[in-house]
Amino acid sequence: MFQRCGFADADADLQDASYAVVGLPFDGTASFRSGARDGPDAIRLASFNFESYDCNYDIDLSELAICDLGNMDLGADPVYAEETIKEGIALLPRDAVPIFLGGEHSITPPIVDGLVQKGLGSLGILVLDAHLDLRDAFGCTRYSHACASRRILETKGIGAYACIGIRSGSREEFSFAKEGGITYYTSRDVDERGINDVLDRALEWLNCERLYLSIDLDVLDPSFAPAVGNPEPFGLSSWDVSRAVDRIAPQAVGLDINELTPAYDHGETALLAARLARQFIAAKAKVSAVR
C-alpha cells in the first residue's frame, strides 16, 4: 500500500513516530490542469532546501520523530482511491499526527472520514480554498475535487466546518451555502478585515478542541502559488496562510496540502508547500513540548 520515499528529517520508524508524512498522488478528476499526482514527491524534494532548525519556534525537526511512509498506490479511479485512503489511515498509529501531501482536493473527504473512524471524536474542519467545492457532482462523479467540501459536510462525526479564501463557485453552490448556513470567508474578507480577524471568527464558529486543516494551494494568489490545478487571482498571501498554520497547528489532529501541479512553475509552489508542512510540524511540536 505504501511506497517508501523521503521527506527531509523524516528518519523515524513508524512505531516511534510523532508525525507521519503520507503522499496521496491522485488527480483522477482534474478539471483544468492535471499533474497533482506529482505533487507529493515535488514537496518532498523541496523540503531538503530548508534548515532543520525553525528559528520561529526554536524547534529542530531533525530532533523530532518524523516518519515518511511514502505514497499510497491510489490508481486512477476516484472510488478506489477513496477506499484505499481510508484503509491506509486505519493503519496509522493513533498517536502519530498525519501530514498528507496531495494530490488533488478529492483526497480530503476520505481523510476526514478515516480520522473520524479512528475515534478521534468530533472534529472541527477548517479548509483554506479559493473554491466552494460544494457541487453534488462534477464531471459525472460525486468524488470530484469540485465536490470536496460537500462530501466533508456529509461526513458523520464532524463537529463544525468553515472555509477561508473563497472567491469562486457556481451560483448554485453559493445558494447551497446560504441555504445551509455554511460558514465561509472570502479572500475579500481577508483583505478588508485581516487574516487574524477572520481566523478569530472562524475559530469561534468551529469551537472544537480538535481541528483538521486542509490547505488547497489555490487559496493563495497565483503570484505566490502559480503551480496549482485551478488558479484564481485575488487570493491570500503566503503570510496569510502561514498565520493560519500558526493558529491552527496547536489544536490540529492532522493536515493535508493539496492541488500542487509542479509542472506549472519552477518549483516555487512546491517550496511554499514544503515550508508550510514543516512549519506545521514545528508549531505543533512547540505546543507539545510546552505541555
Buried (B, 14 or more C-beta within 10 A) or exposed (E): EBEEBBBBBBBBEBEEBBBBBBBBBBBBBBBEBBBBBBBBBBBBBBBEEBEBEBEEBEBBBEEBBBBBBBBBBBEEBBEBBBEBBBEBBEEBBEEBBBBBBBBBBBBBBBBBBBBBBBEBEEBBBBBBBBBBBBBBEBBEBBBBBBBBBBBBBEBEBBBBBBBBBBBBBBEEBBEBBEEEEBBBBBBEBBBEBEBEEBBEBBBEBBEBEBBBBBBBBBBBBBEBBBBBBBBBEEBBBBEBBBBBBBBBBBBBBBBBBBBBBBEBBEBBBBBBBBBBBBBBBBBBBBBEEEE
